[in-house]
Amino acid sequence: MANIKSAKKRIKVIETKTMRNKMVKSELKTVIKKLEAAIAAGDKAAAEAQLKVCTSKISKAATKGIVHKNTASRKISRLSAAVNKMA
């Protein structure tokens, strides 16, 4: 356990950031699952609407450094390709 005041503060800050990152990652997974469900159901209109939401959330997560920018780009690309393949 930390004894120094600044080290104690760092522990608190890290816990806060970890919780935020977990929340964002969880939300990303949920949004992606909804998109994949729409694709599986064959509902192109819903899939396109959900793709817009997914793209936004993934890009924001990459901007904040929660996911790597290349990972974000790859996910967006694959999801977009899946939606485009529907038609």
C-alpha positions as CSV (number, residue, x, y, z in Angstrom):
1,M,0.0,0.0,0.0
2,A,1.2,3.5,-0.8
3,N,2.4,5.7,2.0
4,I,3.1,8.9,0.0
5,K,0.2,11.3,-0.5
6,S,0.8,11.7,-4.3
7,A,1.0,7.9,-4.7
8,K,-2.3,7.5,-2.9
9,K,-3.9,10.1,-5.2
10,R,-2.5,8.3,-8.3
11,I,-4.2,5.1,-7.1
12,K,-7.5,6.9,-6.9
13,V,-7.1,8.6,-10.3
14,I,-6.2,5.3,-11.9
15,E,-9.3,3.6,-10.4
16,T,-11.5,6.3,-11.8
17,K,-9.9,6.1,-15.3
18,T,-10.2,2.3,-15.2
19,M,-13.9,2.5,-14.4
20,R,-14.4,4.9,-17.3
21,N,-12.5,2.8,-19.7
22,K,-14.5,-0.3,-18.7
23,M,-17.8,1.5,-19.1
24,V,-16.8,2.7,-22.6
25,K,-15.5,-0.7,-23.7
26,S,-18.7,-2.4,-22.4
27,E,-20.8,0.1,-24.3
28,L,-18.8,-0.5,-27.5
29,K,-19.4,-4.3,-27.2
30,T,-23.1,-3.7,-26.7
31,V,-23.4,-1.4,-29.7
32,I,-21.4,-3.8,-31.9
33,K,-23.6,-6.7,-30.8
34,K,-26.8,-4.7,-31.7
35,L,-25.3,-4.0,-35.2
36,E,-24.4,-7.7,-35.7
37,A,-27.9,-8.7,-34.7
38,A,-29.4,-6.3,-37.2
39,I,-27.1,-7.7,-39.9
40,A,-28.1,-11.3,-39.0
41,A,-31.8,-10.3,-39.1
42,G,-31.3,-8.8,-42.6
43,D,-32.7,-5.4,-41.6
44,K,-30.6,-3.1,-43.7
45,A,-32.2,0.2,-42.6
46,A,-31.6,-0.7,-38.9
47,A,-28.1,-1.9,-39.7
48,E,-27.2,1.4,-41.4
49,A,-28.6,3.4,-38.5
50,Q,-26.7,1.3,-36.0
51,L,-23.5,1.5,-38.1
52,K,-23.6,5.3,-37.7
53,V,-23.8,4.9,-33.9
54,C,-21.1,2.3,-33.9
55,T,-18.7,4.4,-36.0
56,S,-19.2,7.4,-33.7
57,K,-18.6,5.4,-30.5
58,I,-15.6,3.6,-31.8
59,S,-14.0,6.8,-33.1
60,K,-14.6,8.6,-29.7
61,A,-13.0,5.6,-27.9
62,A,-10.0,5.8,-30.2
63,T,-9.7,9.6,-29.7
64,K,-9.7,9.1,-25.9
65,G,-7.1,6.4,-26.2
66,I,-9.3,3.6,-24.9
67,V,-8.8,1.6,-28.0
68,H,-5.9,1.9,-30.4
69,K,-6.6,3.9,-33.5
70,N,-5.7,1.0,-35.8
71,T,-8.0,-1.3,-33.9
72,A,-10.8,1.2,-34.2
73,S,-10.2,1.7,-37.9
74,R,-10.2,-2.1,-38.4
75,K,-13.5,-2.6,-36.5
76,I,-15.2,0.3,-38.4
77,S,-13.9,-1.1,-41.7
78,R,-15.1,-4.7,-41.0
79,L,-18.5,-3.5,-39.8
80,S,-19.0,-1.2,-42.8
81,A,-18.1,-4.0,-45.1
82,A,-20.6,-6.4,-43.5
83,V,-23.4,-3.8,-43.8
84,N,-22.5,-3.0,-47.4
85,K,-22.5,-6.7,-48.3
86,M,-26.1,-7.0,-47.2
87,A,-27.5,-5.5,-50.4
